[in-house]
Amino acid sequence: VEPVLFDWDDETTWGAALNGADGVYLVKPSSEDVTEVVGRFLSAMEAAGTGRLVFLSECGTQSRPDEIAERRVERLVEASALKWTILRPSWYMEDIVDEYFCGPTVRNERRIVMTTGGSAIAWIDGRDIAGVAAELLVSGGSVGQALDLTGPEALTLAQLADRIAEAAGHPVQGVEESILAAERRMRKEGLGEEFIAYMTRIGQSIIAGHTATVTGEVERV
């Protein structure tokens, strides 16, 4: 492995990162102008002759309006001349223990708080997403397709809490939070309106059942 500096905020680093590369695994940056940045990077890929793209998106993005940032980025990928594959994974299992997601509440309060409306989520391990991405980059396949990646079963919030409790060895409560209550909480925590709107879209997607379908794409790839 030959490490090469890459910085989304410094476009002078893009050329060296793409030089000699056959393919790219692309995770979009966290920036207000994400569509413009990704668009310029896709153009840089085409100019460098880097033809293969595996793009990490998220579950349910295809159901969102074209003006929403995450869908606009997918549209850019779809319109490019690259041999692209879009990955739309369900919620990451790592979020359950992550310090910036559910982890502190699960560990310290023995609760997991989510907005689901009673719908299930087919949680997926990040290692399975990585395995799919690596296989597609090395061996090709699924070009021009968007793959919905899930774990082997979909769990309601109550079922998820039971699984966590079983692993932890003590009771864990699943707490349903309405979209309105979640928005109020996030504002109280000082989070920005754009992030709050994004989290609201995720909650609406779960309630609509977009995360409940189990697919066999991980095993197939």
N, C-alpha and C positions, 0 to 999 in steps of 0.2 A: 504494500500500500504506500502510495506517495501522497502525503497530505498536501492539500492546496487550500489556501485561504478563500473563503466565500463569505460575502456579507451582502445581505439584501439591500442595505442602505448605501452601499458603495458599488456602483455599477462597473467601476474599473476592475473589480475582482471577478466579474462574471466570465470574461473571456478565458482566463487561465483555468477556471474551474471546468469549463466546457471543452477545453482543448484536448482532443484525443478521446473524448467520452462518447460511447455508443448510445448511452441512455441515461435518463435522469429519473430519480424518484423525487417528486416535487411535493413539498408541504408548503402551502401558501403562507406568506408572512402575516404577522399581526400589524397591519398598518391601515390608516384611513383610506389610502388610495390603492388598496390591494389589487383592484382590477387593472389599473394602469401599470402597476409594477409587474404583475404576472404577465400582462400582455407584452411588455417590453422584453421580459425574460424568454417568453416563447419565441419571439422574433430572433433573439440572440441564439437560441437553440437551433432554429432553422438556418441562420447564417453560418453557424459553426458546423453544420452537417450532423448534429446530434439528433438522430431521427426518432428514437424510442422514448416515450414518456409514460410513466406510471404516476398518476396524479391522485393524491389523497384528498378526498372530499368528505362527505358525511351523510349519514342516513337521512333519507327523505328530502334531499336537496331538490330532486326533480319535481317535487310538488310545490315548490316555492315560486313566486312570481319572478320574471326575468330581471326586474329591477333590483332584487335583493342581491347583495354582494356575493354571497356564496354561490348563487345560481349564475350570476354574471360571469364569474370565473370559470365555471364549468362550460358555459357557452363559448368562451374564448378557446378553451381546450378543444371542444368539439369542432370549432371552425378552423383550427390550425391545420397545417399540412403534415403534422407529425403523426407517427404511428402511436396513437394514444390509447390508454386504458384508464378509466376512472374507477377508483375504489370508494365505495360508500359504506363504511363500516357502521355497525350499530354502536351503542354505548360501550366504552372500554371498561373491562372489569377492573382495571387499575384505578379508575375513578373512585371505587369503593374505599380504597385505602390511601388515596393520594392526599397529601397535606393541604392542597389547594382546592380540593373538592369535598368528598364526603368523609374523608379519613378522621379529622378531629372530632366531628360529631359522633361518628360511629364508636371511636375509641373512648372519648371522654364522657359522652352523654348517653351512649348505648342507644342511639337513634339513627335512622337514616331518613332524611327528609327529601322528598321529591314531588314533582308535579307530574302525575300520570293519568289522572281521571279514571283509574281502574284498569288501564290498558297495560299490557305486558311489554317487556323489553328483552330482546334476544342478545344478552351481553356477550361481548367477544374479548378474548385475550389479545393484547397488543402483539404478542409473539406470533399469533396466527395471521394478523394483518401483515406483519413483516415477512412471514414465510411466503404469503401470496405475492407480495411486491417483489421479493427476490426472485421467485420462480418466473414471474412474468418478464422481469428485466433480463434474466439470463437466457430463458428458453423461448420467449415470445408468447404468442397466443393471446386470445381475447382482444385483439386489436379493434378499435372502434366500438368498444362495448363499455358499459358501466356495470360494475359488479356489486351487488348488495352482499356484504360480508357479515355473517352472524355467527354466534355460538350455536351449540346443538339444541338449545331449548330456550323458550321465552318464559320469563318469570314476572308475575305481578309483584308489586311492592311488598305485599305481605309474604309471598313466597320467598322473595329475596331476603327479607329480614329473617325469616326462619333459617335460610341457608347460612347467613352470616352468624346467627346465634349458635348454630350447630358447630361451626368452625371455631368460634370464639370461646365456646364453653359457658356462655352466660346469655341471658335474654337480650334481644335487640328489637326495638320497636320500629316499625315502618310508619312514618308520619306523612300523610298526604297534605300537600300545600297547594292551595288554589293559585292560579296565575296571578290574580290580583294581590293575594297575600305575598307571593314571591316578589312581585314588583315593588311592593311597599318595603319589604325587608331589604332588598338590594339597594333601594334609594337610601334607606336608613344607614346602610353600610357604606354609603358614599360612592357607589359604583356609577359609572357613566351611563347616560341614556342609550347610547348605541349598544353597549354591552347588554343592558337590560332588555332591549328590544330583541337582541339575538337570543338570549336565554328564553324569552317569551315564545319566540318561534320554535325553539326546541321543545318546550313544554306543549305547545299546540300540536306539534308533530307527533309526540308520544300519545297524547290524548286521541289523536286521529287514527292511531293504530299503525303508524308507519314503522315503528320499531318492533312490532309484535310478530312479524313473519319470519320464520326460520328458513334459511336457504342452505343449499349444499355446496355453495361456491368455493368455500375454503377447501373442502375435501376434493372437489373436482379439479381445481387448479393444482 
